[in-house]
Amino acid sequence: MADLKAMFEKAVAESKQLPEKPDNMTLLKIYALYKQATAGDVEGKRPGFTDMVGRAKFDAWAELKGKAGPAAMQEYVDLIESLK
């Protein structure tokens, strides 16, 4: 688990230095996996339709509901590796 956490933290740092900016769907996936790995399942109310960015982020995170933190960390690491 310590190795996975270290790999995750390295991937978080590397995500800020990708050669090119990922498309919006990939950015949402990165956001959702990060939030699921660090905070667990999404909580609170879904943002209203006037907050389209907040709503998209909420929905992407909500899709991962129930995914274990370590599994989300591993997916995050794999996704960042594939984008390098």
BADRENTOR-660985 format. One record per residue: residue number from 1; residue in one letter; y, x, z of N, C-alpha, C in turn. Coordinates in nm, 4 decimals. Example, Ala and Ser with C-alpha at 12.3 -4.5 7.8 and 13.67 -1.06 7.14 Angstrom:
<pavos>
<pavo><num>1</num><residuo>A</residuo><n_v>-0.5690</n_v><n_u>1.3190</n_u><n_w>0.7800</n_w><ca_v>-0.4500</ca_v><ca_u>1.2300</ca_u><ca_w>0.7800</ca_w><c_v>-0.3300</c_v><c_u>1.3200</c_u><c_w>0.7800</c_w></pavo>
<pavo><num>2</num><residuo>S</residuo><n_v>-0.2250</n_v><n_u>1.2850</n_u><n_w>0.7080</n_w><ca_v>-0.1060</ca_v><ca_u>1.3670</ca_u><ca_w>0.7140</ca_w><c_v>0.0030</c_v><c_u>1.2900</c_u><c_w>0.7870</c_w></pavo>
</pavos>
This chain:
<pavos>
<pavo><num>1</num><residuo>M</residuo><n_v>-0.1200</n_v><n_u>0.0830</n_u><n_w>0.0000</n_w><ca_v>0.0000</ca_v><ca_u>0.0000</ca_u><ca_w>0.0000</ca_w><c_v>0.1252</c_v><c_u>0.0866</c_u><c_w>0.0000</c_w></pavo>
<pavo><num>2</num><residuo>A</residuo><n_v>0.1206</n_v><n_u>0.1990</n_u><n_w>0.0722</n_w><ca_v>0.2370</ca_v><ca_u>0.2880</ca_u><ca_w>0.0757</ca_w><c_v>0.2647</c_v><c_u>0.3454</c_u><c_w>-0.0632</c_w></pavo>
<pavo><num>3</num><residuo>D</residuo><n_v>0.1562</n_v><n_u>0.3768</n_u><n_w>-0.1371</n_w><ca_v>0.1723</ca_v><ca_u>0.4276</ca_u><ca_w>-0.2730</ca_w><c_v>0.2379</c_v><c_u>0.3228</c_u><c_w>-0.3626</c_w></pavo>
<pavo><num>4</num><residuo>L</residuo><n_v>0.1931</n_v><n_u>0.1980</n_u><n_w>-0.3499</n_w><ca_v>0.2482</ca_v><ca_u>0.0905</ca_u><ca_w>-0.4315</ca_w><c_v>0.3963</c_v><c_u>0.0713</c_u><c_w>-0.3995</c_w></pavo>
<pavo><num>5</num><residuo>K</residuo><n_v>0.4304</n_v><n_u>0.0760</n_u><n_w>-0.2711</n_w><ca_v>0.5712</ca_v><ca_u>0.0593</ca_u><ca_w>-0.2311</ca_w><c_v>0.6554</c_v><c_u>0.1721</c_u><c_w>-0.2896</c_w></pavo>
<pavo><num>6</num><residuo>A</residuo><n_v>0.6050</n_v><n_u>0.2935</n_u><n_w>-0.2866</n_w><ca_v>0.6776</ca_v><ca_u>0.4078</ca_u><ca_w>-0.3432</ca_w><c_v>0.6924</c_v><c_u>0.3920</c_u><c_w>-0.4948</c_w></pavo>
<pavo><num>7</num><residuo>M</residuo><n_v>0.5861</n_v><n_u>0.3485</n_u><n_w>-0.5605</n_w><ca_v>0.5922</ca_v><ca_u>0.3265</ca_u><ca_w>-0.7061</ca_w><c_v>0.6921</c_v><c_u>0.2159</c_u><c_w>-0.7383</c_w></pavo>
<pavo><num>8</num><residuo>F</residuo><n_v>0.6938</n_v><n_u>0.1110</n_u><n_w>-0.6556</n_w><ca_v>0.7855</ca_v><ca_u>-0.0007</ca_u><ca_w>-0.6753</ca_w><c_v>0.9302</c_v><c_u>0.0466</c_u><c_w>-0.6614</c_w></pavo>
<pavo><num>9</num><residuo>E</residuo><n_v>0.9582</n_v><n_u>0.1223</n_u><n_w>-0.5557</n_w><ca_v>1.0946</ca_v><ca_u>0.1715</ca_u><ca_w>-0.5336</ca_w><c_v>1.1391</c_v><c_u>0.2642</c_u><c_w>-0.6471</c_w></pavo>
<pavo><num>10</num><residuo>K</residuo><n_v>1.0461</n_v><n_u>0.3439</n_u><n_w>-0.6987</n_w><ca_v>1.0767</ca_v><ca_u>0.4316</ca_u><ca_w>-0.8124</ca_w><c_v>1.1075</c_v><c_u>0.3473</c_u><c_w>-0.9361</c_w></pavo>
<pavo><num>11</num><residuo>A</residuo><n_v>1.0277</n_v><n_u>0.2422</n_u><n_w>-0.9579</n_w><ca_v>1.0493</ca_v><ca_u>0.1544</ca_u><ca_w>-1.0735</ca_w><c_v>1.1828</c_v><c_u>0.0811</c_u><c_w>-1.0631</c_w></pavo>
<pavo><num>12</num><residuo>V</residuo><n_v>1.2220</n_v><n_u>0.0424</n_u><n_w>-0.9410</n_w><ca_v>1.3520</ca_v><ca_u>-0.0233</ca_u><ca_w>-0.9212</ca_w><c_v>1.4639</c_v><c_u>0.0713</c_u><c_w>-0.9639</c_w></pavo>
<pavo><num>13</num><residuo>A</residuo><n_v>1.4539</n_v><n_u>0.1968</n_u><n_w>-0.9233</n_w><ca_v>1.5556</ca_v><ca_u>0.2960</ca_u><ca_w>-0.9622</ca_w><c_v>1.5544</c_v><c_u>0.3166</c_u><c_w>-1.1135</c_w></pavo>
<pavo><num>14</num><residuo>E</residuo><n_v>1.4354</n_v><n_u>0.3239</n_u><n_w>-1.1713</n_w><ca_v>1.4236</ca_v><ca_u>0.3466</ca_u><ca_w>-1.3159</ca_w><c_v>1.4722</c_v><c_u>0.2257</c_u><c_w>-1.3960</c_w></pavo>
<pavo><num>15</num><residuo>S</residuo><n_v>1.4654</n_v><n_u>0.1079</n_u><n_w>-1.3376</n_w><ca_v>1.5074</ca_v><ca_u>-0.0130</ca_u><ca_w>-1.4096</ca_w><c_v>1.6565</c_v><c_u>-0.0096</c_u><c_w>-1.4413</c_w></pavo>
<pavo><num>16</num><residuo>K</residuo><n_v>1.7306</n_v><n_u>0.0681</n_u><n_w>-1.3645</n_w><ca_v>1.8751</ca_v><ca_u>0.0798</ca_u><ca_w>-1.3864</ca_w><c_v>1.9085</c_v><c_u>0.1836</c_u><c_w>-1.4932</c_w></pavo>
<pavo><num>17</num><residuo>Q</residuo><n_v>1.8075</n_v><n_u>0.2563</n_u><n_w>-1.5418</n_w><ca_v>1.8299</ca_v><ca_u>0.3638</ca_u><ca_w>-1.6385</ca_w><c_v>1.7411</c_v><c_u>0.3491</c_u><c_w>-1.7615</c_w></pavo>
<pavo><num>18</num><residuo>L</residuo><n_v>1.7106</n_v><n_u>0.2267</n_u><n_w>-1.7987</n_w><ca_v>1.6268</ca_v><ca_u>0.2045</ca_u><ca_w>-1.9172</ca_w><c_v>1.7029</c_v><c_u>0.2485</c_u><c_w>-2.0424</c_w></pavo>
<pavo><num>19</num><residuo>P</residuo><n_v>1.6321</n_v><n_u>0.2948</n_u><n_w>-2.1438</n_w><ca_v>1.6987</ca_v><ca_u>0.3427</ca_u><ca_w>-2.2654</ca_w><c_v>1.7824</c_v><c_u>0.2348</c_u><c_w>-2.3340</c_w></pavo>
<pavo><num>20</num><residuo>E</residuo><n_v>1.7365</n_v><n_u>0.1103</n_u><n_w>-2.3284</n_w><ca_v>1.8170</ca_v><ca_u>0.0016</ca_u><ca_w>-2.3841</ca_w><c_v>1.8020</c_v><c_u>-0.1216</c_u><c_w>-2.2962</c_w></pavo>
<pavo><num>21</num><residuo>K</residuo><n_v>1.9034</n_v><n_u>-0.2067</n_u><n_w>-2.2987</n_w><ca_v>1.9023</ca_v><ca_u>-0.3259</ca_u><ca_w>-2.2144</ca_w><c_v>1.7975</c_v><c_u>-0.4251</c_u><c_w>-2.2667</c_w></pavo>
<pavo><num>22</num><residuo>P</residuo><n_v>1.7078</n_v><n_u>-0.4714</n_u><n_w>-2.1789</n_w><ca_v>1.6069</ca_v><ca_u>-0.5689</ca_u><ca_w>-2.2207</ca_w><c_v>1.6721</c_v><c_u>-0.7033</c_u><c_w>-2.2573</c_w></pavo>
<pavo><num>23</num><residuo>D</residuo><n_v>1.5983</n_v><n_u>-0.7862</n_u><n_w>-2.3309</n_w><ca_v>1.6493</ca_v><ca_u>-0.9192</ca_u><ca_w>-2.3644</ca_w><c_v>1.6549</c_v><c_u>-1.0059</c_u><c_w>-2.2386</c_w></pavo>
<pavo><num>24</num><residuo>N</residuo><n_v>1.7214</n_v><n_u>-1.1189</n_u><n_w>-2.2488</n_w><ca_v>1.7442</ca_v><ca_u>-1.2038</ca_u><ca_w>-2.1313</ca_w><c_v>1.6160</c_v><c_u>-1.2531</c_u><c_w>-2.0663</c_w></pavo>
<pavo><num>25</num><residuo>M</residuo><n_v>1.5143</n_v><n_u>-1.2875</n_u><n_w>-2.1456</n_w><ca_v>1.3882</ca_v><ca_u>-1.3345</ca_u><ca_w>-2.0867</ca_w><c_v>1.3209</c_v><c_u>-1.2238</c_u><c_w>-2.0050</c_w></pavo>
<pavo><num>26</num><residuo>T</residuo><n_v>1.3281</n_v><n_u>-1.1016</n_u><n_w>-2.0556</n_w><ca_v>1.2702</ca_v><ca_u>-0.9878</ca_u><ca_w>-1.9829</ca_w><c_v>1.3503</c_v><c_u>-0.9608</c_u><c_w>-1.8563</c_w></pavo>
<pavo><num>27</num><residuo>L</residuo><n_v>1.4823</n_v><n_u>-0.9709</n_u><n_w>-1.8657</n_w><ca_v>1.5668</ca_v><ca_u>-0.9514</ca_u><ca_w>-1.7469</ca_w><c_v>1.5342</c_v><c_u>-1.0555</c_u><c_w>-1.6397</c_w></pavo>
<pavo><num>28</num><residuo>L</residuo><n_v>1.5108</n_v><n_u>-1.1786</n_u><n_w>-1.6809</n_w><ca_v>1.4731</ca_v><ca_u>-1.2827</ca_u><ca_w>-1.5849</ca_w><c_v>1.3394</c_v><c_u>-1.2506</c_u><c_w>-1.5201</c_w></pavo>
<pavo><num>29</num><residuo>K</residuo><n_v>1.2448</n_v><n_u>-1.1998</n_u><n_w>-1.5986</n_w><ca_v>1.1125</ca_v><ca_u>-1.1634</ca_u><ca_w>-1.5458</ca_w><c_v>1.1267</c_v><c_u>-1.0495</c_u><c_w>-1.4436</c_w></pavo>
<pavo><num>30</num><residuo>I</residuo><n_v>1.2098</n_v><n_u>-0.9504</n_u><n_w>-1.4768</n_w><ca_v>1.2342</ca_v><ca_u>-0.8388</ca_u><ca_w>-1.3843</ca_w><c_v>1.2931</c_v><c_u>-0.8918</c_u><c_w>-1.2536</c_w></pavo>
<pavo><num>31</num><residuo>Y</residuo><n_v>1.3934</n_v><n_u>-0.9779</n_u><n_w>-1.2662</n_w><ca_v>1.4589</ca_v><ca_u>-1.0364</ca_u><ca_w>-1.1481</ca_w><c_v>1.3576</c_v><c_u>-1.1137</c_u><c_w>-1.0629</c_w></pavo>
<pavo><num>32</num><residuo>A</residuo><n_v>1.2814</n_v><n_u>-1.2006</n_u><n_w>-1.1289</n_w><ca_v>1.1876</ca_v><ca_u>-1.2856</ca_u><ca_w>-1.0562</ca_w><c_v>1.0798</c_v><c_u>-1.2033</c_u><c_w>-0.9848</c_w></pavo>
<pavo><num>33</num><residuo>L</residuo><n_v>1.0258</n_v><n_u>-1.1038</n_u><n_w>-1.0536</n_w><ca_v>0.9229</ca_v><ca_u>-1.0191</ca_u><ca_w>-0.9903</ca_w><c_v>0.9805</c_v><c_u>-0.9421</c_u><c_w>-0.8723</c_w></pavo>
<pavo><num>34</num><residuo>Y</residuo><n_v>1.1031</n_v><n_u>-0.8927</n_u><n_w>-0.8881</n_w><ca_v>1.1677</ca_v><ca_u>-0.8197</ca_u><ca_w>-0.7783</ca_w><c_v>1.1848</c_v><c_u>-0.9115</c_u><c_w>-0.6570</c_w></pavo>
<pavo><num>35</num><residuo>K</residuo><n_v>1.2386</n_v><n_u>-1.0311</n_u><n_w>-0.6800</n_w><ca_v>1.2621</ca_v><ca_u>-1.1241</ca_u><ca_w>-0.5695</ca_w><c_v>1.1307</c_v><c_u>-1.1662</c_u><c_w>-0.5035</c_w></pavo>
<pavo><num>36</num><residuo>Q</residuo><n_v>1.0286</n_v><n_u>-1.1917</n_u><n_w>-0.5842</n_w><ca_v>0.8988</ca_v><ca_u>-1.2326</ca_u><ca_w>-0.5290</ca_w><c_v>0.8393</c_v><c_u>-1.1194</c_u><c_w>-0.4458</c_w></pavo>
<pavo><num>37</num><residuo>A</residuo><n_v>0.8533</n_v><n_u>-0.9962</n_u><n_w>-0.4944</n_w><ca_v>0.7972</ca_v><ca_u>-0.8803</ca_u><ca_w>-0.4238</ca_w><c_v>0.8711</c_v><c_u>-0.8523</c_u><c_w>-0.2941</c_w></pavo>
<pavo><num>38</num><residuo>T</residuo><n_v>1.0027</n_v><n_u>-0.8746</n_u><n_w>-0.2926</n_w><ca_v>1.0821</ca_v><ca_u>-0.8373</ca_u><ca_w>-0.1752</ca_w><c_v>1.1109</c_v><c_u>-0.9519</c_u><c_w>-0.0795</c_w></pavo>
<pavo><num>39</num><residuo>A</residuo><n_v>1.1166</n_v><n_u>-1.0758</n_u><n_w>-0.1305</n_w><ca_v>1.1554</ca_v><ca_u>-1.1884</ca_u><ca_w>-0.0454</ca_w><c_v>1.0501</c_v><c_u>-1.2989</c_u><c_w>-0.0365</c_w></pavo>
<pavo><num>40</num><residuo>G</residuo><n_v>0.9467</n_v><n_u>-1.2938</n_u><n_w>-0.1190</n_w><ca_v>0.8449</ca_v><ca_u>-1.3986</ca_u><ca_w>-0.1174</ca_w><c_v>0.8870</c_v><c_u>-1.5184</c_u><c_w>-0.2010</c_w></pavo>
<pavo><num>41</num><residuo>D</residuo><n_v>0.8278</n_v><n_u>-1.6327</n_u><n_w>-0.1723</n_w><ca_v>0.8529</ca_v><ca_u>-1.7532</ca_u><ca_w>-0.2519</ca_w><c_v>0.9992</c_v><c_u>-1.7966</c_u><c_w>-0.2429</c_w></pavo>
<pavo><num>42</num><residuo>V</residuo><n_v>1.0470</n_v><n_u>-1.8530</n_u><n_w>-0.3530</n_w><ca_v>1.1838</ca_v><ca_u>-1.9030</ca_u><ca_w>-0.3606</ca_w><c_v>1.2034</c_v><c_u>-2.0170</c_u><c_w>-0.2601</c_w></pavo>
<pavo><num>43</num><residuo>E</residuo><n_v>1.3214</n_v><n_u>-2.0226</n_u><n_w>-0.2010</n_w><ca_v>1.3538</ca_v><ca_u>-2.1289</ca_u><ca_w>-0.1059</ca_w><c_v>1.4900</c_v><c_u>-2.1852</c_u><c_w>-0.1414</c_w></pavo>
<pavo><num>44</num><residuo>G</residuo><n_v>1.5206</n_v><n_u>-2.3002</n_u><n_w>-0.0867</n_w><ca_v>1.6514</ca_v><ca_u>-2.3589</ca_u><ca_w>-0.1082</ca_w><c_v>1.6529</c_v><c_u>-2.4531</c_u><c_w>-0.2267</c_w></pavo>
<pavo><num>45</num><residuo>K</residuo><n_v>1.7711</n_v><n_u>-2.5049</n_u><n_w>-0.2531</n_w><ca_v>1.7866</ca_v><ca_u>-2.6019</ca_u><ca_w>-0.3613</ca_w><c_v>1.8099</c_v><c_u>-2.5316</c_u><c_w>-0.4939</c_w></pavo>
<pavo><num>46</num><residuo>R</residuo><n_v>1.7617</n_v><n_u>-2.5943</n_u><n_w>-0.5993</n_w><ca_v>1.7835</ca_v><ca_u>-2.5443</ca_u><ca_w>-0.7355</ca_w><c_v>1.9314</c_v><c_u>-2.5638</c_u><c_w>-0.7692</c_w></pavo>
<pavo><num>47</num><residuo>P</residuo><n_v>1.9976</n_v><n_u>-2.4602</n_u><n_w>-0.8239</n_w><ca_v>2.1384</ca_v><ca_u>-2.4742</ca_u><ca_w>-0.8609</ca_w><c_v>2.1583</c_v><c_u>-2.5871</c_u><c_w>-0.9630</c_w></pavo>
<pavo><num>48</num><residuo>G</residuo><n_v>2.2765</n_v><n_u>-2.6453</n_u><n_w>-0.9616</n_w><ca_v>2.3085</ca_v><ca_u>-2.7534</ca_u><ca_w>-1.0538</ca_w><c_v>2.3183</c_v><c_u>-2.7049</c_u><c_w>-1.1972</c_w></pavo>
<pavo><num>49</num><residuo>F</residuo><n_v>2.3264</n_v><n_u>-2.7994</n_u><n_w>-1.2908</n_w><ca_v>2.3244</ca_v><ca_u>-2.7629</ca_u><ca_w>-1.4333</ca_w><c_v>2.4501</c_v><c_u>-2.6891</c_u><c_w>-1.4776</c_w></pavo>
<pavo><num>50</num><residuo>T</residuo><n_v>2.5558</n_v><n_u>-2.6909</n_u><n_w>-1.3965</n_w><ca_v>2.6763</ca_v><ca_u>-2.6164</ca_u><ca_w>-1.4343</ca_w><c_v>2.6599</c_v><c_u>-2.4668</c_u><c_w>-1.4074</c_w></pavo>
<pavo><num>51</num><residuo>D</residuo><n_v>2.5648</n_v><n_u>-2.4299</n_u><n_w>-1.3219</n_w><ca_v>2.5361</ca_v><ca_u>-2.2889</ca_u><ca_w>-1.2924</ca_w><c_v>2.4110</c_v><c_u>-2.2488</c_u><c_w>-1.3706</c_w></pavo>
<pavo><num>52</num><residuo>M</residuo><n_v>2.4287</n_v><n_u>-2.2268</n_u><n_w>-1.5009</n_w><ca_v>2.3121</ca_v><ca_u>-2.2013</ca_u><ca_w>-1.5865</ca_w><c_v>2.2410</c_v><c_u>-2.0715</c_u><c_w>-1.5522</c_w></pavo>
<pavo><num>53</num><residuo>V</residuo><n_v>2.3157</n_v><n_u>-1.9671</n_u><n_w>-1.5190</n_w><ca_v>2.2528</ca_v><ca_u>-1.8388</ca_u><ca_w>-1.4849</ca_w><c_v>2.1741</c_v><c_u>-1.8525</c_u><c_w>-1.3543</c_w></pavo>
<pavo><num>54</num><residuo>G</residuo><n_v>2.2358</n_v><n_u>-1.9100</n_u><n_w>-1.2538</n_w><ca_v>2.1679</ca_v><ca_u>-1.9301</ca_u><ca_w>-1.1259</ca_w><c_v>2.0434</c_v><c_u>-2.0160</c_u><c_w>-1.1402</c_w></pavo>
<pavo><num>55</num><residuo>R</residuo><n_v>2.0538</n_v><n_u>-2.1168</n_u><n_w>-1.2236</n_w><ca_v>1.9409</ca_v><ca_u>-2.2069</ca_u><ca_w>-1.2474</ca_w><c_v>1.8267</c_v><c_u>-2.1340</c_u><c_w>-1.3174</c_w></pavo>
<pavo><num>56</num><residuo>A</residuo><n_v>1.8591</n_v><n_u>-2.0533</n_u><n_w>-1.4163</n_w><ca_v>1.7565</ca_v><ca_u>-1.9767</ca_u><ca_w>-1.4885</ca_w><c_v>1.6872</c_v><c_u>-1.8790</c_u><c_w>-1.3945</c_w></pavo>
<pavo><num>57</num><residuo>K</residuo><n_v>1.7648</n_v><n_u>-1.8124</n_u><n_w>-1.3098</n_w><ca_v>1.7061</ca_v><ca_u>-1.7188</ca_u><ca_w>-1.2132</ca_w><c_v>1.6151</c_v><c_u>-1.7925</c_u><c_w>-1.1152</c_w></pavo>
<pavo><num>58</num><residuo>F</residuo><n_v>1.6637</n_v><n_u>-1.9056</n_u><n_w>-1.0645</n_w><ca_v>1.5851</ca_v><ca_u>-1.9843</ca_u><ca_w>-0.9702</ca_w><c_v>1.4527</c_v><c_u>-2.0275</c_u><c_w>-1.0337</c_w></pavo>
<pavo><num>59</num><residuo>D</residuo><n_v>1.4605</n_v><n_u>-2.0791</n_u><n_w>-1.1569</n_w><ca_v>1.3398</ca_v><ca_u>-2.1271</ca_u><ca_w>-1.2258</ca_w><c_v>1.2402</c_v><c_u>-2.0141</c_u><c_w>-1.2514</c_w></pavo>
<pavo><num>60</num><residuo>A</residuo><n_v>1.2916</n_v><n_u>-1.8981</n_u><n_w>-1.2931</n_w><ca_v>1.2032</ca_v><ca_u>-1.7837</ca_u><ca_w>-1.3198</ca_w><c_v>1.1325</c_v><c_u>-1.7402</c_u><c_w>-1.1911</c_w></pavo>
<pavo><num>61</num><residuo>W</residuo><n_v>1.2070</n_v><n_u>-1.7387</n_u><n_w>-1.0807</n_w><ca_v>1.1492</ca_v><ca_u>-1.6997</ca_u><ca_w>-0.9517</ca_w><c_v>1.0502</c_v><c_u>-1.8061</c_u><c_w>-0.9050</c_w></pavo>
<pavo><num>62</num><residuo>A</residuo><n_v>1.0848</n_v><n_u>-1.9330</n_u><n_w>-0.9233</n_w><ca_v>0.9977</ca_v><ca_u>-2.0432</ca_u><ca_w>-0.8785</ca_w><c_v>0.8630</c_v><c_u>-2.0411</c_u><c_w>-0.9510</c_w></pavo>
<pavo><num>63</num><residuo>E</residuo><n_v>0.8616</n_v><n_u>-1.9925</n_u><n_w>-1.0750</n_w><ca_v>0.7354</ca_v><ca_u>-1.9846</ca_u><ca_w>-1.1507</ca_w><c_v>0.6344</c_v><c_u>-1.8911</c_u><c_w>-1.0841</c_w></pavo>
<pavo><num>64</num><residuo>L</residuo><n_v>0.6826</n_v><n_u>-1.7993</n_u><n_w>-1.0022</n_w><ca_v>0.5943</ca_v><ca_u>-1.7020</ca_u><ca_w>-0.9370</ca_w><c_v>0.5507</c_v><c_u>-1.7468</c_u><c_w>-0.7976</c_w></pavo>
<pavo><num>65</num><residuo>K</residuo><n_v>0.5839</n_v><n_u>-1.8691</n_u><n_w>-0.7610</n_w><ca_v>0.5514</ca_v><ca_u>-1.9194</ca_u><ca_w>-0.6273</ca_w><c_v>0.4027</c_v><c_u>-1.8997</c_u><c_w>-0.5974</c_w></pavo>
<pavo><num>66</num><residuo>G</residuo><n_v>0.3748</n_v><n_u>-1.8432</n_u><n_w>-0.4812</n_w><ca_v>0.2373</ca_v><ca_u>-1.8214</ca_u><ca_w>-0.4395</ca_w><c_v>0.1827</c_v><c_u>-1.6836</c_u><c_w>-0.4747</c_w></pavo>
<pavo><num>67</num><residuo>K</residuo><n_v>0.2531</n_v><n_u>-1.6112</n_u><n_w>-0.5625</n_w><ca_v>0.2066</ca_v><ca_u>-1.4759</ca_u><ca_w>-0.5993</ca_w><c_v>0.2307</c_v><c_u>-1.3829</c_u><c_w>-0.4801</c_w></pavo>
<pavo><num>68</num><residuo>A</residuo><n_v>0.1287</n_v><n_u>-1.3056</n_u><n_w>-0.4441</n_w><ca_v>0.1394</ca_v><ca_u>-1.2132</ca_u><ca_w>-0.3315</ca_w><c_v>0.2382</c_v><c_u>-1.1014</c_u><c_w>-0.3624</c_w></pavo>
<pavo><num>69</num><residuo>G</residuo><n_v>0.3048</n_v><n_u>-1.0521</n_u><n_w>-0.2587</n_w><ca_v>0.4023</ca_v><ca_u>-0.9439</ca_u><ca_w>-0.2746</ca_w><c_v>0.3479</c_v><c_u>-0.8220</c_u><c_w>-0.3469</c_w></pavo>
<pavo><num>70</num><residuo>P</residuo><n_v>0.2302</n_v><n_u>-0.7706</n_u><n_w>-0.3055</n_w><ca_v>0.1760</ca_v><ca_u>-0.6535</ca_u><ca_w>-0.3746</ca_w><c_v>0.1473</c_v><c_u>-0.6783</c_u><c_w>-0.5229</c_w></pavo>
<pavo><num>71</num><residuo>A</residuo><n_v>0.1010</n_v><n_u>-0.7978</n_u><n_w>-0.5564</n_w><ca_v>0.0739</ca_v><ca_u>-0.8304</ca_u><ca_w>-0.6963</ca_w><c_v>0.2042</c_v><c_u>-0.8327</c_u><c_w>-0.7763</c_w></pavo>
<pavo><num>72</num><residuo>A</residuo><n_v>0.3093</n_v><n_u>-0.8882</n_u><n_w>-0.7173</n_w><ca_v>0.4402</ca_v><ca_u>-0.8915</ca_u><ca_w>-0.7832</ca_w><c_v>0.4953</c_v><c_u>-0.7495</c_u><c_w>-0.7991</c_w></pavo>
<pavo><num>73</num><residuo>M</residuo><n_v>0.4747</n_v><n_u>-0.6660</n_u><n_w>-0.6974</n_w><ca_v>0.5199</ca_v><ca_u>-0.5266</ca_u><ca_w>-0.7062</ca_w><c_v>0.4511</c_v><c_u>-0.4553</c_u><c_w>-0.8217</c_w></pavo>
<pavo><num>74</num><residuo>Q</residuo><n_v>0.3190</n_v><n_u>-0.4732</n_u><n_w>-0.8319</n_w><ca_v>0.2429</ca_v><ca_u>-0.4063</ca_u><ca_w>-0.9372</ca_w><c_v>0.2877</c_v><c_u>-0.4538</c_u><c_w>-1.0750</c_w></pavo>
<pavo><num>75</num><residuo>E</residuo><n_v>0.3083</n_v><n_u>-0.5843</n_u><n_w>-1.0895</n_w><ca_v>0.3561</ca_v><ca_u>-0.6382</ca_u><ca_w>-1.2179</ca_w><c_v>0.4931</c_v><c_u>-0.5818</c_u><c_w>-1.2527</c_w></pavo>
<pavo><num>76</num><residuo>Y</residuo><n_v>0.5796</n_v><n_u>-0.5697</n_u><n_w>-1.1523</n_w><ca_v>0.7134</ca_v><ca_u>-0.5146</ca_u><ca_w>-1.1732</ca_w><c_v>0.7039</c_v><c_u>-0.3707</c_u><c_w>-1.2235</c_w></pavo>
<pavo><num>77</num><residuo>V</residuo><n_v>0.6226</n_v><n_u>-0.2912</n_u><n_w>-1.1562</n_w><ca_v>0.6035</ca_v><ca_u>-0.1508</ca_u><ca_w>-1.1951</ca_w><c_v>0.5525</c_v><c_u>-0.1421</c_u><c_w>-1.3384</c_w></pavo>
<pavo><num>78</num><residuo>D</residuo><n_v>0.4519</n_v><n_u>-0.2240</n_u><n_w>-1.3710</n_w><ca_v>0.3940</ca_v><ca_u>-0.2236</ca_u><ca_w>-1.5061</ca_w><c_v>0.4975</c_v><c_u>-0.2640</c_u><c_w>-1.6107</c_w></pavo>
<pavo><num>79</num><residuo>L</residuo><n_v>0.5788</n_v><n_u>-0.3645</n_u><n_w>-1.5786</n_w><ca_v>0.6797</ca_v><ca_u>-0.4111</ca_u><ca_w>-1.6732</ca_w><c_v>0.7847</c_v><c_u>-0.3023</c_u><c_w>-1.6998</c_w></pavo>
<pavo><num>80</num><residuo>I</residuo><n_v>0.8324</n_v><n_u>-0.2383</n_u><n_w>-1.5940</n_w><ca_v>0.9336</ca_v><ca_u>-0.1335</ca_u><ca_w>-1.6107</ca_w><c_v>0.8743</c_v><c_u>-0.0174</c_u><c_w>-1.6910</c_w></pavo>
<pavo><num>81</num><residuo>E</residuo><n_v>0.7481</n_v><n_u>0.0186</n_u><n_w>-1.6620</n_w><ca_v>0.6824</ca_v><ca_u>0.1259</ca_u><ca_w>-1.7386</ca_w><c_v>0.6764</c_v><c_u>0.0926</c_u><c_w>-1.8878</c_w></pavo>
<pavo><num>82</num><residuo>S</residuo><n_v>0.6496</n_v><n_u>-0.0334</n_u><n_w>-1.9185</n_w><ca_v>0.6377</ca_v><ca_u>-0.0734</ca_u><ca_w>-2.0591</ca_w><c_v>0.7725</c_v><c_u>-0.0721</c_u><c_w>-2.1313</c_w></pavo>
<pavo><num>83</num><residuo>L</residuo><n_v>0.8809</n_v><n_u>-0.0759</n_u><n_w>-2.0562</n_w><ca_v>1.0146</ca_v><ca_u>-0.0791</ca_u><ca_w>-2.1160</ca_w><c_v>1.0745</c_v><c_u>0.0602</c_u><c_w>-2.1348</c_w></pavo>
<pavo><num>84</num><residuo>K</residuo><n_v>1.0097</n_v><n_u>0.1620</n_u><n_w>-2.0794</n_w><ca_v>1.0658</ca_v><ca_u>0.2980</ca_u><ca_w>-2.0882</ca_w><c_v>1.0413</c_v><c_u>0.3582</c_u><c_w>-2.2246</c_w></pavo>
</pavos>
